[in-house]
Every structure is written in C-alpha cells, then in structure tokens.
Amino acid sequence: MKYTASLVKLNIDSRLAARRAEALARGIPVADDETLNFLLVVLETCRPERILEIGTAVGLSGIAMLQTLPQAKLTTIELEEERYEAAKENFAEFGVAERVNAHLGDAGEILSMMNGQFDFVFLDGPKAQYEKYLFDLKRLMKKGAVLFSDDVLLYGWVNGAEPTPQKRRSIVEKIRGYLQTLTCDSDFRTSVLDIGDGVALSVYQGGNAE
C-alpha cells in the first residue's frame, strides 16, 4: 500500500506550516508534505552538520532542515533573485540566518567554484541540470555523505506510470539520464523511491573521510 500525502502529518513549526501553505497558494515550488517528511526523517537519522541545498526557492525547506538539526549549517543556491531575497527574509524571520550561506546564481557555475566537504546534499533545483551537477557534487561530498535527489519520477512520467506530454519529453529524458548515471556509478549506493514525485536516495562511497 502506498500512503498518500494526505496521510502524512508534518511535525514542524506552526508558523512554518502556515508559510508553506501561503507559498503553495501562490504557486511557489515547495517540497510536498510526503517528501519533506521523508527528508526530515533521513536528516534525523544521519544528523549531518554541513548541508548543501540546490534550489532554495523561498527558504522553507531549508528552515525545516535547520529547525530539525540545531547544530547544522546550510549552504543554499537559488537562481531567481526574487525567491532568493524572499528566502533571506524568511531565514531572518525564523532565526536561522546566521547558520545559512545563501548564494544567488546558476548552481552549475557556483558549484564549480566551491570548496569544502558536505555530509548531506538536497538536490531540488532545475531537474534538467541534475546530471550536470554530479561531477562537482562528488568533489564536494564526504565519504558516507547522503545525496537526496527530489522529483526524479516527475508525476510518474519518468518511470512510465503516466504518459509523458509531448512538451515534457526532453526533461523526462534528461532525468532518466541522470538516474542511469547515478545508479550505475560505483561511487554511490542508490535507491529510487516512490515518495512524492520520486526521490533518489544515495550514499556516497568515494570522497574523503573526516
């Protein structure tokens, strides 16, 4: 039996829940309840200290992650300036701004200039670019780090559960290419899960232990 998102009850700050509802009503992309709940369960299990997020949106998933892990710090990247500015306001309002390093710009360009080692990556940016990011993500991940890739089944189009609209075939093929690369990469141990719009959960076997 697949539990529907309506059966998932998020245990998050009531103010954050209200802000998520407002964002959804305005058409802002935020993680659905089922995906966010699973993300927080994974975070509570592995308890990372340095999180990298690609796709800040307005910062609500980042806030949920930081509220779940009071010791963690977040580096996050957003392409759209309006969402980036809204995210900075939300980080300040929820009292987590000092634990956030927010970047505005193209994630591919920013990742190529970054250094350091992260122990958790939440990949929720432009889906067509996921495979492009992998080279730098591997460089930036510690041995044993977790890569959480969201929306990898994309409404059931990627795994054929639903027919793909003609105008979406290009992005579906790019996500399939990403999953093929990820699951065949011996540096990762990956499971693809039918949660939300699909999650690929990967543990990085390469990298540097610290």
C-alpha positions as CSV (number, residue, x, y, z in Angstrom):
1,M,0.0,0.0,0.0
2,K,1.3,3.5,-0.9
3,Y,0.4,6.0,1.7
4,T,-0.9,9.2,0.2
5,A,0.5,12.6,1.1
6,S,-2.8,13.4,2.9
7,L,-2.0,10.8,5.5
8,V,1.4,12.4,6.3
9,K,1.3,14.7,9.3
10,L,4.3,17.0,9.4
11,N,5.8,17.7,12.8
12,I,7.0,21.2,12.0
13,D,6.7,24.7,13.5
14,S,3.1,26.0,13.0
15,R,4.4,29.3,11.6
16,L,6.4,27.4,9.1
17,A,3.4,25.2,8.2
18,A,1.4,28.4,7.6
19,R,4.2,29.9,5.4
20,R,4.3,26.7,3.4
21,A,0.6,26.9,2.8
22,E,0.9,30.5,1.6
23,A,3.7,29.6,-0.8
24,L,1.7,26.7,-2.3
25,A,-1.3,29.0,-2.7
26,R,1.0,31.4,-4.7
27,G,2.4,28.7,-6.9
28,I,5.8,28.8,-5.4
29,P,7.5,25.4,-5.6
30,V,8.0,23.9,-2.2
31,A,8.5,20.2,-1.2
32,D,5.2,18.4,-0.7
33,D,4.4,17.1,2.8
34,E,5.3,13.5,1.9
35,T,8.7,14.4,0.6
36,L,9.5,16.9,3.3
37,N,8.6,14.4,6.0
38,F,10.8,11.8,4.5
39,L,13.7,14.3,4.1
40,L,13.4,15.2,7.8
41,V,13.4,11.5,8.8
42,V,16.5,11.0,6.8
43,L,18.2,14.0,8.4
44,E,17.3,12.9,11.9
45,T,18.8,9.5,11.1
46,C,22.1,10.7,9.7
47,R,22.4,14.0,11.5
48,P,24.6,15.9,9.1
49,E,26.4,19.1,10.2
50,R,27.0,20.6,6.8
51,I,24.1,20.6,4.3
52,L,24.2,21.8,0.7
53,E,20.9,22.6,-1.0
54,I,20.4,23.3,-4.7
55,G,17.1,25.1,-5.2
56,T,16.4,27.4,-2.2
57,A,13.1,28.7,-3.5
58,V,11.9,30.9,-0.6
59,G,13.9,29.0,2.0
60,L,11.1,27.0,3.7
61,S,12.7,23.5,3.2
62,G,16.0,25.0,4.4
63,I,14.3,26.3,7.5
64,A,12.7,23.0,8.2
65,M,16.1,21.3,7.9
66,L,17.8,23.7,10.3
67,Q,14.9,23.5,12.8
68,T,15.3,19.7,12.8
69,L,19.1,19.9,13.2
70,P,20.0,22.8,15.5
71,Q,23.7,22.0,15.1
72,A,23.7,22.1,11.3
73,K,24.7,24.8,8.8
74,L,23.2,25.2,5.4
75,T,24.7,26.4,2.1
76,T,22.0,27.0,-0.4
77,I,21.8,28.2,-4.1
78,E,18.9,29.9,-5.9
79,L,18.8,31.1,-9.5
80,E,15.8,33.5,-9.2
81,E,16.6,36.8,-7.4
82,E,13.0,37.4,-6.2
83,R,12.9,34.0,-4.5
84,Y,16.5,34.5,-3.2
85,E,15.5,37.8,-1.5
86,A,12.3,36.2,0.0
87,A,14.4,33.3,1.3
88,K,16.8,35.7,3.1
89,E,13.9,37.4,4.7
90,N,12.4,34.1,5.8
91,F,15.8,32.9,7.2
92,A,16.0,36.1,9.3
93,E,12.4,35.9,10.5
94,F,12.8,32.3,11.6
95,G,16.1,33.0,13.4
96,V,18.3,30.8,11.3
97,A,20.1,33.4,9.1
98,E,23.4,33.0,11.0
99,R,23.5,29.4,10.0
100,V,22.9,30.0,6.3
101,N,25.3,30.8,3.5
102,A,23.0,31.8,0.6
103,H,24.1,32.1,-3.0
104,L,22.3,33.8,-5.9
105,G,23.1,32.5,-9.4
106,D,23.4,29.4,-11.6
107,A,24.1,26.3,-9.5
108,G,26.4,24.8,-12.1
109,E,28.7,27.9,-12.0
110,I,28.6,28.3,-8.3
111,L,29.3,24.6,-7.6
112,S,32.4,24.7,-9.8
113,M,33.9,27.5,-7.7
114,M,33.0,25.9,-4.3
115,N,35.4,24.1,-2.0
116,G,34.8,22.2,1.2
117,Q,33.1,18.9,2.2
118,F,29.4,18.4,2.8
119,D,27.8,15.5,4.5
120,F,24.3,16.0,3.0
121,V,23.1,17.3,-0.3
122,F,19.4,18.2,-1.0
123,L,19.1,18.4,-4.8
124,D,15.9,20.2,-5.7
125,G,16.9,22.7,-8.4
126,P,16.4,22.6,-12.2
127,K,15.7,19.0,-13.0
128,A,17.3,19.1,-16.4
129,Q,20.6,20.0,-14.8
130,Y,20.9,17.3,-12.3
131,E,23.4,15.2,-14.2
132,K,25.5,18.3,-14.9
133,Y,25.9,18.9,-11.2
134,L,27.1,15.4,-10.3
135,F,30.8,16.0,-11.1
136,D,31.1,18.9,-8.6
137,L,28.8,17.3,-6.1
138,K,31.1,14.2,-5.9
139,R,34.0,16.6,-5.4
140,L,32.2,18.4,-2.6
141,M,30.8,15.3,-0.7
142,K,32.5,13.5,2.2
143,K,32.8,9.7,2.2
144,G,29.4,8.5,3.6
145,A,27.6,11.7,2.6
146,V,23.9,11.4,1.5
147,L,22.6,12.8,-1.7
148,F,18.8,13.3,-1.7
149,S,17.5,14.0,-5.2
150,D,13.9,15.2,-5.4
151,D,11.3,14.9,-8.2
152,V,13.1,12.1,-10.1
153,L,9.9,10.4,-11.2
154,L,8.2,13.7,-12.1
155,Y,4.5,12.9,-12.0
156,G,5.1,9.3,-13.0
157,W,6.4,10.3,-16.4
158,V,10.0,9.1,-15.8
159,N,9.1,5.5,-14.9
160,G,6.2,5.3,-17.3
161,A,3.5,5.2,-14.7
162,E,1.8,8.1,-16.6
163,P,2.2,9.0,-20.3
164,T,4.6,11.9,-20.9
165,P,3.2,15.0,-22.5
166,Q,5.0,15.8,-25.8
167,K,6.4,19.1,-24.4
168,R,7.9,17.4,-21.4
169,R,9.7,14.6,-23.2
170,S,13.1,16.4,-23.2
171,I,13.2,17.0,-19.4
172,V,12.0,13.4,-18.8
173,E,14.8,12.0,-20.9
174,K,17.3,14.2,-19.0
175,I,16.1,12.9,-15.7
176,R,16.2,9.3,-17.0
177,G,19.8,10.0,-18.0
178,Y,20.6,11.3,-14.5
179,L,19.1,8.2,-12.9
180,Q,21.0,6.0,-15.2
181,T,24.3,7.8,-14.4
182,L,23.6,7.8,-10.7
183,T,22.5,4.2,-10.3
184,C,25.4,2.9,-12.4
185,D,28.1,5.0,-10.6
186,S,30.0,2.7,-8.3
187,D,30.8,5.6,-6.0
188,F,27.2,5.7,-5.0
189,R,24.7,3.2,-3.4
190,T,21.3,4.4,-4.6
191,S,17.7,3.5,-4.2
192,V,14.9,5.2,-6.1
193,L,11.7,5.6,-4.0
194,D,8.1,6.3,-5.0
195,I,7.8,9.1,-2.5
196,G,6.2,12.4,-3.5
197,D,7.3,12.9,-7.1
198,G,10.1,10.4,-6.7
199,V,13.2,10.5,-4.5
200,A,16.7,9.0,-5.3
201,L,18.5,8.4,-2.0
202,S,22.2,7.8,-2.5
203,V,25.1,7.2,-0.1
204,Y,28.5,8.4,-1.5
205,Q,31.2,5.7,-1.2
206,G,34.0,7.8,-2.5
207,G,35.2,11.2,-1.2
208,N,37.3,11.9,1.9
209,A,36.6,10.6,5.4
210,E,36.9,13.3,8.1
